[in-house]
Amino acid sequence: MVSVKDVARAAGVSLGTVSNVLNRPDRVSETTRIRVEHAMVQLGFVRNEAARHLRAGRSKTIAFVVLDATNPFFSDVAQGAEEGAARRDYVLFLCNSDNREEREHQYLVRLQEQRVAGILVTPFDADDPFLQRLTARGIPVVVVDRTPSTPDVCAVAVDNQLGGRLAAEHLLDLGHESIAFVGGPHSIGQVHERWLGARAALVAAGLDEDRVMRLDTEAPSVAGGRHAGERLAGLSAARRPTAAFCANDLLALGLLQQCVALGIRVPDDLAIVGYDDIEFASAAAVPLTSIRQPRRELGLTAARLLLDEAENPQHRHEHVMFTPELVARASTRRSAGA
C-alpha cells in the first residue's frame, strides 16, 4: 500500500507537510497543498483512518446490531441511525444477529476489538449481562426497540404492550370475539410484549380464554405467517377465528398471502392486523391494517444518545419511549351485526 512517505517523496516535501495537508490544510500554502494532493491521486494514496483514530484514542465509527436485517422495520430504523451518525461525521456499520443470541454476542466481541465509538443493539434479551459488561468497560451502548430494567444504559423503544392493546381493541370494536395471535418465538421480547398487551385487552373485554388462539411461529417472518395460514385453513369454520393479530407485518403479509392462496377471504372470513406499518403493508394486495412505529425517529434518537455518551463527559442516561398508533386499512372492517 502507498504510504505517507511515498507521497512525501513524490511531492518533494516533508512528512510533516503531508500530515498537515491531511489534518490541518490551513497551515499549508495552496501551491504546496495542490502538489501534495496531486501526488496522492497519482499514487492512489488512501489514508488509514482506523490507525489515525486509534492513535487519537477515539473512533468515528459506530455499529448497529439488529435482530433481522431482512425485516424492513430494522432497515428503516438503521436509516435513521445512519442519518444521525452522518450529521456528526460518524460512519455506521450494520450487523445482523439473525435472531440468534450467540451470533449477537460474537458481533459484540468483534466490535469491542474494532474499538468502535459505540454500539446500538436490538438485543435478544434487554437485560443480558453481556451488555452490562460492555457498559462497565466504558463502551457506550444504546438498546434499541427494547427497554432494559437497568437505568445504567440508554434505550429507545415503542410501547409494545400499548401497541398490542390497540390492535386487539380495534378488532374487538369491529365485533370480533374469536381472535388469534400469530407470533413467535416469545423469547423475543417485542413479540411477548405485544402478546401481553393484546391479551390484556381481550381479558378486559371479558373474552373467554378458549376464544383466544395463540399460533406460535418459529420466527417472525413471512414463512411463519404462511405456516400460520395453513394451520388456520385446517380448522373447521366453527373453530376458525374471525380475526388475527400478527406480531409484525412480515407475519401478517405471509398470513395474507396464504389466505389468498387457500380461498380465505380477507377481511370477510379473516380480518388481519399487522405491526410496524412497513412500506409493504399499505402496498399489499389487501392493504394491511397495522400498528405504526416511528422507525426513523427511533434510529435518529438512538444515534443522538449514543454519540452524546461517546463525546459528552456529562452525559446522563435516558429511556425514551415512543407511542404507537393504529393505521386502519382494508384488511379489517366492521363485521356484520356488530
C-alpha distance (Angstrom), angle and dihedral (degrees) to the residues before:
residue distance angle dihedral
M1 . . .
V2 3.80 . .
S3 3.80 110.8 .
V4 3.79 134.8 -155.7
K5 3.82 87.2 -105.5
D6 3.81 89.9 58.1
V7 3.81 90.7 51.8
A8 3.82 92.4 48.0
R9 3.81 91.4 49.6
A10 3.82 93.1 48.4
A11 3.80 93.2 46.7
G12 3.81 94.4 42.6
V13 3.81 94.1 -124.8
S14 3.80 137.3 113.7
L15 3.80 126.2 -90.4
G16 3.80 88.3 -111.2
T17 3.79 91.1 57.7
V18 3.81 91.6 52.5
S19 3.80 89.2 48.5
N20 3.80 90.2 51.9
V21 3.80 91.6 50.4
L22 3.80 89.0 52.9
N23 3.78 99.1 42.5
R24 3.83 110.1 13.4
P25 3.82 107.3 24.1
D26 3.81 91.6 164.0
R27 3.83 88.0 72.0
V28 3.81 93.3 60.0
S29 3.80 127.8 74.9
E30 3.79 115.2 -111.4
T31 3.80 92.6 -116.5
T32 3.81 92.6 53.7
R33 3.79 92.9 43.5
I34 3.81 91.8 52.9
R35 3.82 91.0 48.7
V36 3.81 92.1 50.7
E37 3.82 93.2 45.4
H38 3.80 90.0 49.4
A39 3.82 89.9 53.3
M40 3.81 90.0 50.4
V41 3.80 91.2 53.4
Q42 3.78 93.7 45.4
L43 3.80 93.0 49.5
G44 3.84 95.4 40.2
F45 3.81 92.1 -121.2
V46 3.84 116.5 -175.9
R47 3.78 117.2 -172.1
N48 3.82 118.1 -126.0
E49 3.79 101.4 -122.8
A50 3.82 93.4 174.2
A51 3.80 92.8 57.6
R52 3.80 91.8 44.9
H53 3.79 92.4 52.2
L54 3.80 92.6 46.3
R55 3.80 90.1 52.8
A56 3.78 89.6 49.3
G57 3.81 90.7 48.2
R58 3.81 94.2 -120.2
S59 3.79 139.3 82.5
K60 3.80 131.7 -146.5
T61 3.79 92.5 -149.3
I62 3.80 128.4 95.6
A63 3.81 129.0 178.2
F64 3.80 136.4 -144.1
V65 3.81 117.7 -153.5
V66 3.82 108.0 -161.7
L67 3.78 130.5 -171.9
D68 3.80 96.5 -129.9
A69 3.80 123.2 7.9
T70 3.82 90.3 -170.2
N71 3.81 90.7 64.7
P72 3.83 109.2 91.6
F73 3.80 88.9 -144.8
F74 3.80 90.8 69.7
S75 3.80 91.8 42.3
D76 3.80 89.4 56.5
V77 3.81 92.6 47.1
A78 3.81 89.6 48.3
Q79 3.81 90.8 52.3
G80 3.80 89.3 55.5
A81 3.80 91.1 48.3
E82 3.80 91.1 47.7
E83 3.79 90.6 51.8
G84 3.80 90.7 50.0
A85 3.81 91.1 49.2
A86 3.81 93.3 48.1
R87 3.80 91.0 53.1
R88 3.81 87.4 62.7
D89 3.82 95.0 40.5
Y90 3.81 94.7 -104.8
V91 3.80 129.0 134.1
L92 3.82 122.2 -133.1
F93 3.82 123.9 -143.2
L94 3.83 117.3 -161.0
C95 3.83 120.1 -144.8
N96 3.82 124.9 -174.1
S97 3.81 117.6 -147.4
D98 3.83 90.6 -175.3
N99 3.83 91.4 -140.4
R100 3.84 89.5 -63.5
E101 3.77 119.4 126.9
E102 3.82 94.7 -157.2
R103 3.80 90.9 53.6
E104 3.80 89.9 49.1
H105 3.82 89.5 54.5
Q106 3.80 91.3 48.7
Y107 3.79 90.8 54.7
L108 3.80 92.7 47.3
V109 3.82 90.4 53.2
R110 3.80 92.3 48.5
L111 3.79 92.4 47.7
Q112 3.81 90.4 53.5
E113 3.79 88.7 52.0
Q114 3.81 90.1 51.0
R115 3.83 89.3 53.7
V116 3.81 94.7 -130.1
A117 3.79 115.3 -174.4
G118 3.80 91.5 -120.0
I119 3.81 145.7 -24.5
L120 3.78 131.8 -121.0
V121 3.78 110.8 -162.8
T122 3.78 139.1 178.4
P123 3.79 95.3 -157.7
F124 3.76 131.9 -157.9
D125 3.81 86.3 -129.0
A126 3.79 119.6 23.7
D127 3.82 90.1 -155.6
D128 3.80 95.5 47.5
P129 3.86 108.5 147.7
F130 3.81 86.4 -138.7
L131 3.81 89.2 70.3
Q132 3.78 91.0 47.1
R133 3.81 90.1 54.8
L134 3.81 89.5 53.8
T135 3.79 92.8 54.2
A136 3.83 90.7 44.7
R137 3.82 87.3 59.0
G138 3.78 90.1 54.6
I139 3.81 96.7 -105.4
P140 3.83 110.4 144.4
V141 3.82 110.2 -121.8
V142 3.80 131.1 -179.6
V143 3.80 119.3 -169.7
V144 3.80 109.9 -141.5
D145 3.82 125.3 -154.6
R146 3.79 91.4 -0.9
T147 3.80 134.5 78.5
P148 3.82 116.3 -138.9
S149 3.79 118.9 -152.1
T150 3.82 92.7 -126.6
P151 3.82 121.0 83.0
D152 3.82 89.9 -150.8
V153 3.80 94.5 90.9
C154 3.80 133.3 49.2
A155 3.80 118.9 -112.5
V156 3.80 139.0 -178.2
A157 3.78 121.0 -165.4
V158 3.77 146.0 145.7
D159 3.80 119.6 -115.9
N160 3.80 98.1 -99.0
Q161 3.79 95.7 -178.9
L162 3.79 90.1 53.5
G163 3.80 89.4 48.7
G164 3.80 91.0 52.2
R165 3.77 90.3 48.7
L166 3.82 92.2 50.2
A167 3.81 90.8 52.4
A168 3.80 94.3 49.4
E169 3.80 93.6 43.6
H170 3.80 89.8 52.1
L171 3.79 91.1 55.1
L172 3.80 91.9 44.5
D173 3.81 90.8 50.6
L174 3.80 88.1 54.2
G175 3.80 89.6 57.3
H176 3.80 100.3 -102.9
E177 3.80 114.8 147.7
S178 3.80 100.5 167.1
I179 3.79 107.5 63.3
A180 3.80 133.7 168.1
F181 3.79 127.2 -152.2
V182 3.81 112.3 -147.2
G183 3.79 116.8 -164.5
G184 3.75 148.6 96.1
P185 2.86 171.1 -102.0
H186 3.80 92.8 1.2
S187 3.79 89.5 -153.4
I188 3.82 84.2 80.6
G189 3.79 102.4 88.0
Q190 3.80 97.1 -142.9
V191 3.81 92.0 54.4
H192 3.79 93.1 49.1
E193 3.81 94.3 45.5
R194 3.82 91.6 51.3
W195 3.79 89.6 50.2
L196 3.82 91.1 50.1
G197 3.81 90.9 51.9
A198 3.80 92.7 48.2
R199 3.81 92.8 46.3
A200 3.81 91.2 50.1
A201 3.81 90.4 54.8
L202 3.80 92.6 46.8
V203 3.81 92.6 48.4
A204 3.81 91.2 46.9
A205 3.80 88.3 53.9
G206 3.82 89.8 55.1
L207 3.79 96.3 -113.0
D208 3.78 113.6 165.9
E209 3.79 113.8 -114.5
D210 3.81 91.3 -119.5
R211 3.81 90.6 59.2
V212 3.80 90.9 63.2
M213 3.82 114.3 78.8
R214 3.81 120.6 -166.2
L215 3.80 114.9 -157.0
D216 3.80 106.8 -169.0
T217 3.80 117.4 -156.5
E218 3.79 130.8 -158.9
A219 3.81 90.5 -128.2
P220 3.82 136.4 4.8
S221 3.81 90.8 -109.8
V222 3.78 142.3 120.7
A223 3.81 88.8 -101.1
G224 3.80 89.4 53.4
G225 3.79 89.7 53.2
R226 3.80 92.2 49.6
H227 3.80 90.8 51.5
A228 3.82 90.2 50.5
G229 3.81 88.2 51.8
E230 3.80 90.4 54.3
R231 3.80 90.5 51.4
L232 3.79 92.2 49.5
A233 3.79 91.8 47.6
G234 3.80 89.3 54.3
L235 3.80 91.6 60.5
S236 3.77 123.0 91.5
A237 3.80 116.5 -106.2
A238 3.81 89.1 -108.0
R239 3.81 92.9 55.9
R240 3.77 99.6 37.2
P241 3.84 115.1 103.0
T242 3.79 117.1 -120.0
A243 3.82 93.0 -139.4
A244 3.78 140.6 28.2
F245 3.79 132.6 -157.7
C246 3.82 111.5 -157.3
A247 3.81 121.9 -156.4
N248 3.81 91.0 -129.6
D249 3.81 140.7 3.9
L250 3.81 94.4 -102.5
L251 3.80 89.5 61.6
A252 3.81 90.4 44.9
L253 3.81 92.1 50.5
G254 3.81 91.2 49.5
L255 3.80 90.9 48.2
L256 3.80 91.2 48.3
Q257 3.81 91.2 48.7
Q258 3.79 92.3 51.8
C259 3.80 92.6 45.8
V260 3.80 90.9 54.2
A261 3.82 90.7 47.8
L262 3.81 92.6 50.3
G263 3.80 97.5 42.9
I264 3.82 96.8 -107.5
R265 3.81 105.0 144.9
V266 3.80 118.6 -132.3
P267 2.98 118.6 -119.8
D268 3.85 97.6 -2.9
D269 3.81 95.0 63.1
L270 3.79 98.8 17.9
A271 3.81 129.1 15.6
I272 3.82 113.7 -152.6
V273 3.81 131.5 -156.8
G274 3.80 121.1 -173.5
Y275 3.79 133.1 -170.4
D276 3.84 132.8 -124.6
D277 3.83 98.5 30.2
I278 3.78 93.8 -126.8
E279 3.81 116.9 -175.2
F280 3.81 92.3 -96.9
A281 3.82 91.4 59.5
S282 3.80 93.8 73.4
A283 3.82 91.9 39.2
A284 3.83 96.3 54.7
A285 3.82 121.0 118.6
V286 3.80 85.2 -104.4
P287 3.82 104.4 28.3
L288 3.80 108.2 -119.4
T289 3.75 127.3 -121.6
S290 3.80 104.1 -134.3
I291 3.78 145.2 170.3
R292 3.79 106.5 -109.2
Q293 3.79 121.5 -139.2
P294 3.83 122.4 -167.1
R295 3.80 92.4 -117.4
R296 3.80 100.6 171.8
E297 3.81 91.8 45.1
L298 3.81 89.6 52.2
G299 3.79 90.6 57.0
L300 3.79 95.5 42.7
T301 3.80 92.6 49.6
A302 3.81 92.8 46.0
A303 3.81 91.8 52.1
R304 3.80 91.6 47.1
L305 3.81 92.6 52.8
L306 3.81 92.9 45.0
L307 3.80 95.5 50.5
D308 3.78 92.0 44.2
E309 3.81 88.5 55.7
A310 3.81 90.7 46.6
E311 3.81 94.5 51.0
N312 3.80 107.8 23.6
P313 3.84 119.0 73.7
Q314 3.82 88.4 -165.5
H315 3.82 92.9 55.8
R316 3.80 116.2 144.1
H317 3.79 121.6 -158.7
E318 3.80 118.0 -113.8
H319 3.79 136.0 -168.4
V320 3.81 107.1 -150.9
M321 3.81 116.5 -165.7
F322 3.80 120.7 -166.9
T323 3.81 124.5 -159.9
P324 3.82 120.2 -121.6
E325 3.79 123.7 -142.7
L326 3.78 135.5 -154.4
V327 3.81 117.8 -115.7
A328 3.81 108.6 -164.8
R329 3.80 118.6 -151.6
A330 3.80 140.1 157.2
S331 3.83 97.3 -65.3
T332 3.82 89.4 77.3
R333 3.77 131.8 40.6
R334 3.79 139.7 155.2
S335 3.77 108.4 -69.0
A336 3.78 120.1 -126.8
G337 3.77 113.3 -83.9
A338 3.82 93.8 15.3
